[in-house]
Amino acid sequence: MNLFTEDYLYISGETDPTVPQALKVDKHLFKLIYDYDGLRYFYHYLEGFRSVLNLQYVGSTDTQLPEFWIGFNDFLYFKRVGKRGNWASRLRLGLSSNIDTPFAPFAVDNNLNIRGVGNIIDRGTAAIVLNTEFRYTLYEKDWFVLQSNVFVDGGSWRNPGGDFGDFGDSHNLRIYPGVGLRFIHKRIFNAIFRIDYGHGITESPARGVVFGIGQYF
Protein backbone atom coordinates (compact mmCIF):
# COMPACT_ATOMS: atom_id res chain seq x y z
CA MET A 1 0.00 0.00 0.00
CA ASN A 2 1.32 3.46 -0.89
CA LEU A 3 0.03 6.95 0.00
CA PHE A 4 1.41 9.78 -2.16
CA THR A 5 0.73 13.26 -3.53
CA GLU A 6 0.86 14.31 -7.17
CA ASP A 7 1.72 17.97 -7.65
CA TYR A 8 1.56 19.57 -11.12
CA LEU A 9 2.38 23.15 -12.12
CA TYR A 10 1.85 24.59 -15.61
CA ILE A 11 5.07 26.20 -16.88
CA SER A 12 4.65 27.60 -20.40
CA GLY A 13 3.03 27.18 -23.81
CA GLU A 14 -0.41 27.62 -25.27
CA THR A 15 -3.36 25.96 -23.57
CA ASP A 16 -7.13 26.15 -23.32
CA PRO A 17 -8.43 28.67 -20.73
CA THR A 18 -10.54 25.92 -19.16
CA VAL A 19 -7.46 23.79 -18.40
CA PRO A 20 -6.27 24.31 -14.79
CA GLN A 21 -2.79 25.78 -14.34
CA ALA A 22 -1.97 23.69 -11.27
CA LEU A 23 -3.10 20.47 -9.60
CA LYS A 24 -2.24 18.93 -6.25
CA VAL A 25 -4.04 15.78 -5.24
CA ASP A 26 -3.57 13.02 -2.63
CA LYS A 27 -3.69 9.50 -4.00
CA HIS A 28 -3.49 5.93 -2.73
CA LEU A 29 -2.12 2.83 -4.41
CA PHE A 30 -2.79 -0.82 -3.62
CA LYS A 31 -0.52 -3.37 -5.29
CA LEU A 32 -0.49 -7.16 -5.15
CA ILE A 33 2.24 -9.29 -6.75
CA TYR A 34 2.15 -13.08 -6.77
CA ASP A 35 5.24 -14.85 -8.13
CA TYR A 36 5.21 -18.58 -8.74
CA ASP A 37 8.80 -19.54 -9.57
CA GLY A 38 9.39 -23.12 -10.67
CA LEU A 39 12.58 -22.40 -12.63
CA ARG A 40 15.74 -24.48 -12.38
CA TYR A 41 19.03 -22.67 -12.96
CA PHE A 42 22.33 -23.96 -14.30
CA TYR A 43 24.49 -20.88 -14.85
CA HIS A 44 22.96 -19.11 -17.91
CA TYR A 45 20.65 -22.03 -18.76
CA LEU A 46 17.07 -22.09 -17.49
CA GLU A 47 14.37 -24.73 -17.44
CA GLY A 48 10.84 -24.78 -16.09
CA PHE A 49 7.81 -22.52 -15.66
CA ARG A 50 7.26 -19.20 -13.91
CA SER A 51 4.14 -17.03 -13.52
CA VAL A 52 4.15 -13.45 -12.21
CA LEU A 53 0.80 -11.74 -11.49
CA ASN A 54 0.70 -7.97 -10.90
CA LEU A 55 -2.51 -6.19 -9.79
CA GLN A 56 -2.74 -2.44 -9.01
CA TYR A 57 -5.48 -0.01 -8.02
CA VAL A 58 -5.09 3.77 -7.79
CA GLY A 59 -7.66 6.14 -6.27
CA SER A 60 -7.59 9.82 -5.29
CA THR A 61 -9.30 12.35 -3.03
CA ASP A 62 -10.35 14.41 -6.08
CA THR A 63 -13.66 13.07 -7.37
CA GLN A 64 -12.99 14.64 -10.79
CA LEU A 65 -10.08 12.24 -11.31
CA PRO A 66 -11.20 8.71 -12.22
CA GLU A 67 -10.05 5.71 -10.25
CA PHE A 68 -7.69 3.45 -12.13
CA TRP A 69 -6.78 -0.23 -12.07
CA ILE A 70 -4.34 -2.40 -14.01
CA GLY A 71 -3.53 -6.09 -14.03
CA PHE A 72 -1.17 -8.25 -16.04
CA ASN A 73 0.34 -11.72 -15.86
CA ASP A 74 3.64 -12.89 -17.32
CA PHE A 75 3.83 -16.59 -18.14
CA LEU A 76 7.42 -17.74 -18.75
CA TYR A 77 8.55 -21.14 -20.04
CA PHE A 78 12.13 -22.36 -20.55
CA LYS A 79 13.36 -25.63 -22.06
CA ARG A 80 16.88 -27.00 -22.40
CA VAL A 81 17.66 -28.24 -25.92
CA GLY A 82 20.76 -30.41 -26.04
CA LYS A 83 23.87 -29.26 -24.22
CA ARG A 84 24.06 -25.72 -25.63
CA GLY A 85 20.52 -24.78 -26.58
CA ASN A 86 17.83 -23.04 -24.53
CA TRP A 87 14.32 -22.26 -25.78
CA ALA A 88 12.68 -19.36 -23.89
CA SER A 89 9.18 -17.88 -24.15
CA ARG A 90 7.16 -15.19 -22.39
CA LEU A 91 3.43 -14.53 -22.77
CA ARG A 92 2.03 -11.32 -21.25
CA LEU A 93 -1.73 -10.78 -20.87
CA GLY A 94 -2.69 -7.33 -19.58
CA LEU A 95 -5.89 -5.38 -18.94
CA SER A 96 -6.60 -1.97 -17.38
CA SER A 97 -9.30 0.66 -17.01
CA ASN A 98 -10.31 1.63 -20.54
CA ILE A 99 -9.81 5.40 -20.18
CA ASP A 100 -9.25 7.49 -23.31
CA THR A 101 -5.90 9.01 -22.37
CA PRO A 102 -2.49 9.42 -24.05
CA PHE A 103 -0.94 7.90 -20.91
CA ALA A 104 -2.42 4.38 -21.18
CA PRO A 105 -0.30 1.90 -19.19
CA PHE A 106 0.69 -0.71 -21.80
CA ALA A 107 3.41 0.78 -24.00
CA VAL A 108 4.79 -0.55 -27.28
CA ASP A 109 8.52 -0.18 -26.67
CA ASN A 110 11.93 -1.61 -27.63
CA ASN A 111 12.99 -2.27 -24.07
CA LEU A 112 9.73 -3.80 -22.84
CA ASN A 113 8.17 -6.10 -25.41
CA ILE A 114 8.98 -5.67 -29.13
CA ARG A 115 12.66 -5.45 -30.05
CA GLY A 116 13.28 -3.07 -32.98
CA VAL A 117 9.94 -1.24 -32.85
CA GLY A 118 11.24 2.03 -31.33
CA ASN A 119 10.91 3.90 -28.02
CA ILE A 120 7.30 4.12 -26.72
CA ILE A 121 5.69 4.42 -30.15
CA ASP A 122 2.16 3.62 -28.95
CA ARG A 123 0.08 2.85 -25.86
CA GLY A 124 -2.98 0.77 -25.06
CA THR A 125 -5.35 -0.27 -22.27
CA ALA A 126 -4.99 -4.01 -22.92
CA ALA A 127 -2.19 -6.10 -24.35
CA ILE A 128 -1.35 -9.57 -25.63
CA VAL A 129 2.39 -10.02 -26.19
CA LEU A 130 4.39 -13.15 -27.00
CA ASN A 131 8.20 -13.23 -27.03
CA THR A 132 9.94 -16.45 -28.01
CA GLU A 133 13.60 -17.10 -28.74
CA PHE A 134 16.17 -19.86 -29.14
CA ARG A 135 19.44 -19.25 -27.32
CA TYR A 136 22.56 -21.13 -28.36
CA THR A 137 26.01 -21.05 -26.77
CA LEU A 138 28.65 -20.31 -29.41
CA TYR A 139 31.66 -20.21 -27.11
CA GLU A 140 32.28 -21.08 -23.46
CA LYS A 141 35.62 -20.81 -21.69
CA ASP A 142 36.09 -20.68 -17.92
CA TRP A 143 33.95 -17.68 -16.74
CA PHE A 144 33.03 -16.26 -20.18
CA VAL A 145 30.17 -17.29 -22.46
CA LEU A 146 29.23 -15.96 -25.90
CA GLN A 147 25.61 -16.80 -26.68
CA SER A 148 23.54 -16.16 -29.81
CA ASN A 149 19.77 -16.01 -30.13
CA VAL A 150 17.08 -15.99 -32.80
CA PHE A 151 13.76 -14.48 -31.73
CA VAL A 152 10.26 -13.47 -32.75
CA ASP A 153 8.43 -10.76 -30.78
CA GLY A 154 4.75 -10.19 -31.50
CA GLY A 155 1.80 -8.47 -29.90
CA SER A 156 -1.37 -6.46 -30.22
CA TRP A 157 -3.00 -3.73 -28.12
CA ARG A 158 -6.43 -2.27 -27.37
CA ASN A 159 -6.56 1.45 -28.13
CA PRO A 160 -7.42 3.79 -25.21
CA GLY A 161 -11.22 4.01 -25.12
CA GLY A 162 -11.47 1.27 -27.77
CA ASP A 163 -12.83 -2.27 -27.65
CA PHE A 164 -11.43 -5.79 -27.86
CA GLY A 165 -11.87 -5.75 -31.64
CA ASP A 166 -8.75 -3.57 -31.71
CA PHE A 167 -6.66 -6.72 -31.18
CA GLY A 168 -7.52 -7.80 -34.73
CA ASP A 169 -6.72 -4.41 -36.26
CA SER A 170 -3.64 -4.69 -38.50
CA HIS A 171 -2.51 -1.24 -37.29
CA ASN A 172 -2.19 -2.59 -33.73
CA LEU A 173 -0.54 -5.90 -34.65
CA ARG A 174 3.26 -5.96 -34.63
CA ILE A 175 5.55 -8.91 -35.41
CA TYR A 176 9.32 -8.48 -35.26
CA PRO A 177 11.77 -11.33 -35.89
CA GLY A 178 15.45 -10.78 -35.20
CA VAL A 179 18.83 -12.00 -33.99
CA GLY A 180 21.09 -11.14 -31.08
CA LEU A 181 24.22 -11.80 -29.04
CA ARG A 182 24.83 -12.23 -25.32
CA PHE A 183 28.14 -11.66 -23.50
CA ILE A 184 27.88 -13.53 -20.18
CA HIS A 185 29.98 -13.66 -17.02
CA LYS A 186 29.13 -17.07 -15.52
CA ARG A 187 30.32 -16.33 -11.97
CA ILE A 188 28.30 -13.14 -11.44
CA PHE A 189 24.53 -13.70 -11.39
CA ASN A 190 22.74 -12.06 -14.32
CA ALA A 191 25.93 -10.32 -15.51
CA ILE A 192 24.81 -10.34 -19.13
CA PHE A 193 25.27 -7.69 -21.81
CA ARG A 194 22.85 -8.13 -24.73
CA ILE A 195 22.54 -6.79 -28.26
CA ASP A 196 19.44 -7.51 -30.35
CA TYR A 197 18.41 -6.48 -33.85
CA GLY A 198 14.70 -6.64 -34.74
CA HIS A 199 12.99 -6.01 -38.11
CA GLY A 200 9.24 -5.57 -38.50
CA ILE A 201 7.21 -7.60 -41.01
CA THR A 202 3.75 -6.14 -40.32
CA GLU A 203 2.15 -2.79 -41.25
CA SER A 204 4.42 0.31 -41.06
CA PRO A 205 7.49 -1.72 -40.03
CA ALA A 206 10.56 -0.31 -38.32
CA ARG A 207 13.91 -1.83 -37.47
CA GLY A 208 16.53 -1.19 -34.87
CA VAL A 209 19.19 -2.37 -32.45
CA VAL A 210 18.43 -2.77 -28.74
CA PHE A 211 21.11 -2.86 -26.02
CA GLY A 212 20.55 -3.97 -22.45
CA ILE A 213 21.77 -5.66 -19.28
CA GLY A 214 20.43 -9.10 -18.46
CA GLN A 215 18.35 -11.39 -20.63
CA TYR A 216 15.37 -9.71 -22.30
CA PHE A 217 13.10 -11.92 -20.20
Contacts in CASP RR format, 6 or more apart in sequence:
PFRMAT RR
TARGET T0000
AUTHOR 0000-0000-0000
METHOD contacts of the structure
MODEL  1
MNLFTEDYLYISGETDPTVPQALKVDKHLFKLIYDYDGLRYFYHYLEGFR
SVLNLQYVGSTDTQLPEFWIGFNDFLYFKRVGKRGNWASRLRLGLSSNID
TPFAPFAVDNNLNIRGVGNIIDRGTAAIVLNTEFRYTLYEKDWFVLQSNV
FVDGGSWRNPGGDFGDFGDSHNLRIYPGVGLRFIHKRIFNAIFRIDYGHG
ITESPARGVVFGIGQYF
1 28 0 8 1.000
1 29 0 8 1.000
1 30 0 8 1.000
1 31 0 8 1.000
2 28 0 8 1.000
2 29 0 8 1.000
2 31 0 8 1.000
3 26 0 8 1.000
3 27 0 8 1.000
3 28 0 8 1.000
3 29 0 8 1.000
4 26 0 8 1.000
4 27 0 8 1.000
4 28 0 8 1.000
4 29 0 8 1.000
5 24 0 8 1.000
5 25 0 8 1.000
5 26 0 8 1.000
5 27 0 8 1.000
6 23 0 8 1.000
6 24 0 8 1.000
6 25 0 8 1.000
6 27 0 8 1.000
7 23 0 8 1.000
7 24 0 8 1.000
8 22 0 8 1.000
8 23 0 8 1.000
8 24 0 8 1.000
9 21 0 8 1.000
9 22 0 8 1.000
10 19 0 8 1.000
10 20 0 8 1.000
10 21 0 8 1.000
10 22 0 8 1.000
25 60 0 8 1.000
25 61 0 8 1.000
25 62 0 8 1.000
25 65 0 8 1.000
26 60 0 8 1.000
26 61 0 8 1.000
27 58 0 8 1.000
27 59 0 8 1.000
27 60 0 8 1.000
27 61 0 8 1.000
28 58 0 8 1.000
28 59 0 8 1.000
28 60 0 8 1.000
29 56 0 8 1.000
29 57 0 8 1.000
29 58 0 8 1.000
29 59 0 8 1.000
30 56 0 8 1.000
30 57 0 8 1.000
31 54 0 8 1.000
31 55 0 8 1.000
31 56 0 8 1.000
31 57 0 8 1.000
32 53 0 8 1.000
32 54 0 8 1.000
32 55 0 8 1.000
32 56 0 8 1.000
33 52 0 8 1.000
33 53 0 8 1.000
33 54 0 8 1.000
33 55 0 8 1.000
34 52 0 8 1.000
34 53 0 8 1.000
35 50 0 8 1.000
35 51 0 8 1.000
35 52 0 8 1.000
35 53 0 8 1.000
36 49 0 8 1.000
36 50 0 8 1.000
36 51 0 8 1.000
36 52 0 8 1.000
37 50 0 8 1.000
38 48 0 8 1.000
38 49 0 8 1.000
38 50 0 8 1.000
39 46 0 8 1.000
39 47 0 8 1.000
39 48 0 8 1.000
39 49 0 8 1.000
39 50 0 8 1.000
39 76 0 8 1.000
39 78 0 8 1.000
40 46 0 8 1.000
40 47 0 8 1.000
40 48 0 8 1.000
43 145 0 8 1.000
43 186 0 8 1.000
44 86 0 8 1.000
44 137 0 8 1.000
44 145 0 8 1.000
44 147 0 8 1.000
44 182 0 8 1.000
44 184 0 8 1.000
44 186 0 8 1.000
44 192 0 8 1.000
45 80 0 8 1.000
45 85 0 8 1.000
45 86 0 8 1.000
46 78 0 8 1.000
46 86 0 8 1.000
46 88 0 8 1.000
47 78 0 8 1.000
47 79 0 8 1.000
47 80 0 8 1.000
47 86 0 8 1.000
48 77 0 8 1.000
48 78 0 8 1.000
48 79 0 8 1.000
49 75 0 8 1.000
49 76 0 8 1.000
49 77 0 8 1.000
49 78 0 8 1.000
50 74 0 8 1.000
50 75 0 8 1.000
50 76 0 8 1.000
51 73 0 8 1.000
51 74 0 8 1.000
51 75 0 8 1.000
51 76 0 8 1.000
52 73 0 8 1.000
52 74 0 8 1.000
52 76 0 8 1.000
53 71 0 8 1.000
53 72 0 8 1.000
53 73 0 8 1.000
54 70 0 8 1.000
54 71 0 8 1.000
54 72 0 8 1.000
54 73 0 8 1.000
55 69 0 8 1.000
55 70 0 8 1.000
55 71 0 8 1.000
56 69 0 8 1.000
56 70 0 8 1.000
56 71 0 8 1.000
57 67 0 8 1.000
57 68 0 8 1.000
57 69 0 8 1.000
58 67 0 8 1.000
58 68 0 8 1.000
58 69 0 8 1.000
59 65 0 8 1.000
59 67 0 8 1.000
59 68 0 8 1.000
60 67 0 8 1.000
66 97 0 8 1.000
66 99 0 8 1.000
67 97 0 8 1.000
68 96 0 8 1.000
68 97 0 8 1.000
68 99 0 8 1.000
69 96 0 8 1.000
69 97 0 8 1.000
70 94 0 8 1.000
70 95 0 8 1.000
70 96 0 8 1.000
70 97 0 8 1.000
70 105 0 8 1.000
71 94 0 8 1.000
71 95 0 8 1.000
71 96 0 8 1.000
72 92 0 8 1.000
72 93 0 8 1.000
72 94 0 8 1.000
72 95 0 8 1.000
72 106 0 8 1.000
72 127 0 8 1.000
73 92 0 8 1.000
73 93 0 8 1.000
73 94 0 8 1.000
74 90 0 8 1.000
74 91 0 8 1.000
74 92 0 8 1.000
74 217 0 8 1.000
75 90 0 8 1.000
75 91 0 8 1.000
75 92 0 8 1.000
75 93 0 8 1.000
76 88 0 8 1.000
76 89 0 8 1.000
76 90 0 8 1.000
76 91 0 8 1.000
76 217 0 8 1.000
77 88 0 8 1.000
77 89 0 8 1.000
77 90 0 8 1.000
78 86 0 8 1.000
78 87 0 8 1.000
78 88 0 8 1.000
78 89 0 8 1.000
79 86 0 8 1.000
79 87 0 8 1.000
79 88 0 8 1.000
80 86 0 8 1.000
81 87 0 8 1.000
81 134 0 8 1.000
84 136 0 8 1.000
84 137 0 8 1.000
85 134 0 8 1.000
85 135 0 8 1.000
85 136 0 8 1.000
85 137 0 8 1.000
86 134 0 8 1.000
86 135 0 8 1.000
86 136 0 8 1.000
87 132 0 8 1.000
87 133 0 8 1.000
87 134 0 8 1.000
87 135 0 8 1.000
88 132 0 8 1.000
88 133 0 8 1.000
88 134 0 8 1.000
88 135 0 8 1.000
88 215 0 8 1.000
88 217 0 8 1.000
89 130 0 8 1.000
89 131 0 8 1.000
89 132 0 8 1.000
89 133 0 8 1.000
90 129 0 8 1.000
90 130 0 8 1.000
90 131 0 8 1.000
90 132 0 8 1.000
90 217 0 8 1.000
91 129 0 8 1.000
91 130 0 8 1.000
92 113 0 8 1.000
92 127 0 8 1.000
92 128 0 8 1.000
92 129 0 8 1.000
92 130 0 8 1.000
93 127 0 8 1.000
93 128 0 8 1.000
94 106 0 8 1.000
94 126 0 8 1.000
94 127 0 8 1.000
94 128 0 8 1.000
95 125 0 8 1.000
95 126 0 8 1.000
96 104 0 8 1.000
96 105 0 8 1.000
96 106 0 8 1.000
96 125 0 8 1.000
96 126 0 8 1.000
97 125 0 8 1.000
98 125 0 8 1.000
98 126 0 8 1.000
98 158 0 8 1.000
98 160 0 8 1.000
98 161 0 8 1.000
98 162 0 8 1.000
99 125 0 8 1.000
99 160 0 8 1.000
99 161 0 8 1.000
100 160 0 8 1.000
100 161 0 8 1.000
100 162 0 8 1.000
101 160 0 8 1.000
102 123 0 8 1.000
102 160 0 8 1.000
103 123 0 8 1.000
104 123 0 8 1.000
104 124 0 8 1.000
104 125 0 8 1.000
104 160 0 8 1.000
105 123 0 8 1.000
105 124 0 8 1.000
105 125 0 8 1.000
106 123 0 8 1.000
106 124 0 8 1.000
106 125 0 8 1.000
106 126 0 8 1.000
106 127 0 8 1.000
106 157 0 8 1.000
107 113 0 8 1.000
107 120 0 8 1.000
107 122 0 8 1.000
107 123 0 8 1.000
107 124 0 8 1.000
108 114 0 8 1.000
108 117 0 8 1.000
108 120 0 8 1.000
108 121 0 8 1.000
108 122 0 8 1.000
108 123 0 8 1.000
108 157 0 8 1.000
108 174 0 8 1.000
109 117 0 8 1.000
109 118 0 8 1.000
109 119 0 8 1.000
109 120 0 8 1.000
109 121 0 8 1.000
110 116 0 8 1.000
110 117 0 8 1.000
110 118 0 8 1.000
110 119 0 8 1.000
110 208 0 8 1.000
110 210 0 8 1.000
111 119 0 8 1.000
111 210 0 8 1.000
111 212 0 8 1.000
113 127 0 8 1.000
113 129 0 8 1.000
113 131 0 8 1.000
113 153 0 8 1.000
113 154 0 8 1.000
113 155 0 8 1.000
114 129 0 8 1.000
114 153 0 8 1.000
114 154 0 8 1.000
114 155 0 8 1.000
114 174 0 8 1.000
114 176 0 8 1.000
115 151 0 8 1.000
115 153 0 8 1.000
115 176 0 8 1.000
115 178 0 8 1.000
115 196 0 8 1.000
115 197 0 8 1.000
115 198 0 8 1.000
115 208 0 8 1.000
115 210 0 8 1.000
115 216 0 8 1.000
116 176 0 8 1.000
116 196 0 8 1.000
116 197 0 8 1.000
116 198 0 8 1.000
116 199 0 8 1.000
116 200 0 8 1.000
116 206 0 8 1.000
116 207 0 8 1.000
116 208 0 8 1.000
116 209 0 8 1.000
116 210 0 8 1.000
117 174 0 8 1.000
117 176 0 8 1.000
117 200 0 8 1.000
117 206 0 8 1.000
118 206 0 8 1.000
118 208 0 8 1.000
121 206 0 8 1.000
122 157 0 8 1.000
122 172 0 8 1.000
123 157 0 8 1.000
123 160 0 8 1.000
124 157 0 8 1.000
124 158 0 8 1.000
124 159 0 8 1.000
124 160 0 8 1.000
125 158 0 8 1.000
125 159 0 8 1.000
125 160 0 8 1.000
125 161 0 8 1.000
125 162 0 8 1.000
126 157 0 8 1.000
126 158 0 8 1.000
126 164 0 8 1.000
126 167 0 8 1.000
127 155 0 8 1.000
127 156 0 8 1.000
127 157 0 8 1.000
127 158 0 8 1.000
128 155 0 8 1.000
128 156 0 8 1.000
128 167 0 8 1.000
129 153 0 8 1.000
129 154 0 8 1.000
129 155 0 8 1.000
130 153 0 8 1.000
130 154 0 8 1.000
130 155 0 8 1.000
131 151 0 8 1.000
131 152 0 8 1.000
131 153 0 8 1.000
131 154 0 8 1.000
131 216 0 8 1.000
131 217 0 8 1.000
132 151 0 8 1.000
132 152 0 8 1.000
133 149 0 8 1.000
133 150 0 8 1.000
133 151 0 8 1.000
133 152 0 8 1.000
133 216 0 8 1.000
134 149 0 8 1.000
134 150 0 8 1.000
134 151 0 8 1.000
135 147 0 8 1.000
135 148 0 8 1.000
135 149 0 8 1.000
135 182 0 8 1.000
136 147 0 8 1.000
136 148 0 8 1.000
136 149 0 8 1.000
137 145 0 8 1.000
137 146 0 8 1.000
137 147 0 8 1.000
138 146 0 8 1.000
138 147 0 8 1.000
138 148 0 8 1.000
139 145 0 8 1.000
139 146 0 8 1.000
140 146 0 8 1.000
142 186 0 8 1.000
143 185 0 8 1.000
143 186 0 8 1.000
143 187 0 8 1.000
144 183 0 8 1.000
144 184 0 8 1.000
144 185 0 8 1.000
144 186 0 8 1.000
145 182 0 8 1.000
145 183 0 8 1.000
145 184 0 8 1.000
145 185 0 8 1.000
145 186 0 8 1.000
146 181 0 8 1.000
146 182 0 8 1.000
146 183 0 8 1.000
146 184 0 8 1.000
147 181 0 8 1.000
147 182 0 8 1.000
147 184 0 8 1.000
148 179 0 8 1.000
148 180 0 8 1.000
148 181 0 8 1.000
148 182 0 8 1.000
149 179 0 8 1.000
149 180 0 8 1.000
149 181 0 8 1.000
149 182 0 8 1.000
149 196 0 8 1.000
150 177 0 8 1.000
150 178 0 8 1.000
150 179 0 8 1.000
150 180 0 8 1.000
151 177 0 8 1.000
151 178 0 8 1.000
151 179 0 8 1.000
151 180 0 8 1.000
151 196 0 8 1.000
151 198 0 8 1.000
151 216 0 8 1.000
152 175 0 8 1.000
152 176 0 8 1.000
152 177 0 8 1.000
152 178 0 8 1.000
153 174 0 8 1.000
153 175 0 8 1.000
153 176 0 8 1.000
153 177 0 8 1.000
153 198 0 8 1.000
154 173 0 8 1.000
154 174 0 8 1.000
154 175 0 8 1.000
154 176 0 8 1.000
155 173 0 8 1.000
155 174 0 8 1.000
155 175 0 8 1.000
156 166 0 8 1.000
156 167 0 8 1.000
156 168 0 8 1.000
156 169 0 8 1.000
156 172 0 8 1.000
156 173 0 8 1.000
156 174 0 8 1.000
157 166 0 8 1.000
157 167 0 8 1.000
157 172 0 8 1.000
158 164 0 8 1.000
158 165 0 8 1.000
158 166 0 8 1.000
158 167 0 8 1.000
158 172 0 8 1.000
159 166 0 8 1.000
159 172 0 8 1.000
166 172 0 8 1.000
167 173 0 8 1.000
170 202 0 8 1.000
170 203 0 8 1.000
171 203 0 8 1.000
171 204 0 8 1.000
173 202 0 8 1.000
173 203 0 8 1.000
174 200 0 8 1.000
174 202 0 8 1.000
175 200 0 8 1.000
175 201 0 8 1.000
175 202 0 8 1.000
176 198 0 8 1.000
176 199 0 8 1.000
176 200 0 8 1.000
176 201 0 8 1.000
176 205 0 8 1.000
177 198 0 8 1.000
177 199 0 8 1.000
177 200 0 8 1.000
177 201 0 8 1.000
178 196 0 8 1.000
178 197 0 8 1.000
178 198 0 8 1.000
178 199 0 8 1.000
179 196 0 8 1.000
179 197 0 8 1.000
179 198 0 8 1.000
180 194 0 8 1.000
180 195 0 8 1.000
180 196 0 8 1.000
180 197 0 8 1.000
181 194 0 8 1.000
181 195 0 8 1.000
182 192 0 8 1.000
182 193 0 8 1.000
182 194 0 8 1.000
182 215 0 8 1.000
183 192 0 8 1.000
183 193 0 8 1.000
183 194 0 8 1.000
184 191 0 8 1.000
184 192 0 8 1.000
185 191 0 8 1.000
185 192 0 8 1.000
190 213 0 8 1.000
190 214 0 8 1.000
190 215 0 8 1.000
191 214 0 8 1.000
192 213 0 8 1.000
192 214 0 8 1.000
192 215 0 8 1.000
193 211 0 8 1.000
193 212 0 8 1.000
193 213 0 8 1.000
193 214 0 8 1.000
194 210 0 8 1.000
194 211 0 8 1.000
194 212 0 8 1.000
194 213 0 8 1.000
194 214 0 8 1.000
194 215 0 8 1.000
194 216 0 8 1.000
195 209 0 8 1.000
195 210 0 8 1.000
195 211 0 8 1.000
195 212 0 8 1.000
196 209 0 8 1.000
196 210 0 8 1.000
196 216 0 8 1.000
197 207 0 8 1.000
197 208 0 8 1.000
197 209 0 8 1.000
197 210 0 8 1.000
198 207 0 8 1.000
198 208 0 8 1.000
198 209 0 8 1.000
198 210 0 8 1.000
199 205 0 8 1.000
199 207 0 8 1.000
199 208 0 8 1.000
200 206 0 8 1.000
200 207 0 8 1.000
END
